[in-house]
Amino acid sequence: MCHALLHDLKFFQFLLRIDQELAAQARAEGCACGGALHRADYPRKPRACPTEVRDDFDTRFSFCCNRCRCRTTSKSVRFLGRRVYLALAVVLVSGRHAGQIPAAARLSVSLGVPVRTLQRWRQWWGQQFPLTPLWQACCARFMPSVAPDSFPAGLLERFCGNAEEALMRLLLFLSPITVREVTLHEVW
């Protein structure tokens, strides 16, 4: 079952390795100005993260250009944008027993996720995710189509492989929405 992955330390280590590869890829692409990118990670305080791997999940990989000072943050399978909960938790908890408040309440207690947060996640999946450029560009690739009211569970079902492989593929699919195309310049 996918929810067992919330406690699988090997899966968390696998997600870290994927993020390290995505960061290396972003660094190799370099800055648009031609400058070198240097590590400038963001500190994170991840929630729904096992204590055994918390040290590996306390930073978000990012870089800063040595010339123009623009920041480049790599895609991530560990974090879903600026959310404080891990992407794994957001996907699995949102998809579990959608609409069943008692089940959501039990899950929120076990992971420390408030029921109102679960409701916000489900609202995001149903209303905002379908409007993202990622979904707008890729929704036609899923046949039969995925109904927005079934996100993220309906989306997870479309990825092949065992539970671990399917979830990893879904997190990789979602990785473009983990970064914004925003260029920050330091003003002196």
N, C-alpha and C positions, 0 to 999 in steps of 0.2 A: 504494500500500500504506500502511496506517495507520502502520507503524513509521517511515516516512520523515518523519512529522510530529514525531518526537522530535528532528529536526535542522532543522525548518522554522521559521526565525526569524519569519516573518510569522504563523504559527499561534500562536506564543508571544505575540506582540504582540496578537493577537486575543483570546487568553485574558486578558491583562492588561486590555484594554478591557472585557470582560465583567465581570471582578471589580470594576473601577471603577464600572460601572453598578450592580452588586449592592450595593456599598458606599454609593453615593449613595441607593439605594432604602432601605437600612437606616437611614441617617441621616435621611432624610425622614420615616420612620415615627416617629422620635423615641423617647424613653423613656416607659415606662408612667406615670411620675410627672409627665410634662409638661415635664421639664427639657430643656435643649438638649444635644445630643450633640457632643462635641469629639473630634477625631482623637487616637487613642492606639494607634497601630499596634504590632504585635508584630514584633520582629526575627526573621527566619528565615535559615537557612543551607541553602538548597535543594540537594538532591542530584539528579543526572541532569538538570541544567539547563545549557544551553549558556552558555559564558562571556560571549557577546555580549549576553545578556539577563539575566544574573545580577543586575545592579543593579535591574532591574524586578521581580525575584522575591525580593528580600531582606526584604520586609515583608509581613505579613498585615494586611489592613485591619481596624481595630477602632475602637471609639468608647467614650467614657466620659461619663456624665451629669454635668452641672455641679451638679445638686442632690443626688441620692441616691448618686452615685458608682458606680452600676451599670455594668457593662461590657456592650457590645453588639458582638459580632463578626459581621460580615456573612458570608453564604454565599460559597463560593468554588468556582471551577472550576480554579484553579491548585493548590490544596492539598487533600488528602483528610484532613481532620481534623488531628491532630497529627503525622502521619507526616512524616518529614524528606524523603522523596522526593516529587517532584511527582506530582500526581494522574494526569497524562498517562502518566508512567512506570509507576505502579502498575497502571493499567488495561491498558496495552499489553503490558508485560512479563509480567504475570500471565496474560494471555490467550494469549500466544504459546507454541505447542508444549507445552501443559499436559501434564505427566507425562513429558516427554522431557528428562531431566537433561542430556545433552550439549548440546542446543540452549539450555537455560537457562544452562548454564555459559558458552557463547559469548556470549550476550547479557549475562550478568552481568559479563564481562570488558570488553565494549565500553562499558557504562554505569557500571561500578564498583559494581554491585549484587551483594552476596554471594549465593551459591546458597541459603544458609539463609534469607536475607531473602525470596527468591523463594518458597521453600517456605512461609514464614509467611504471605505474601500470599495464596497459593493456598488455604491453610487458612482464612484469614479469609473469602475469597470463598465457599468451599464450606460453612463451618460457621457463621460469625457474621453475614455479610451477610444470609442468608435470614431471620434472626431480627430484623433491624432494623425499627423501625416503618415506615420508608420502603418496604421490600420487602413487608412484611405488608400495607400499605395499597394497594400498586400491583401486586402480582403477578398479580392476576386480569385486569389490563388487557392482558397480553401473551398473545396467542393465535397459534400454539400456545404453551403454557407453556414457560418457560425452566427447564431442569433445573439445580439448584444445582451439579452437577459440571461444567457448561459455563461457569460464570461466569469472567471477565467477557466472554469472547468470544461466548458465546451471547446475552448481553444486548446487546452491541454490534451483532450481526446484526439485531436487531429495530428498530433506528433507521434511518430511510430517509435517502437522499441519498448523495453521494459519501463517501469515507473521512473527509474533514475535517468535513463536515456531521454525519455519523453520530456521530463521536467528540465533537464539540461538544455535540450533543444528549444523549449519554450523560453527559457531564460536568455538564451542566445538570441532568439528572435526578438525579444523585448529590449535587448541591450541598446539599440539606437535611441530609445526614449529616455535612457539614463543620462544623456548629456544634452545640453542645449547649445545651439550654435550662437553663443554669446562671446564676444571678444571684450575683454576688460583691459583697459590701459591704465597704468598708473599715471596720475597727473601730478606734476611737481610744481 
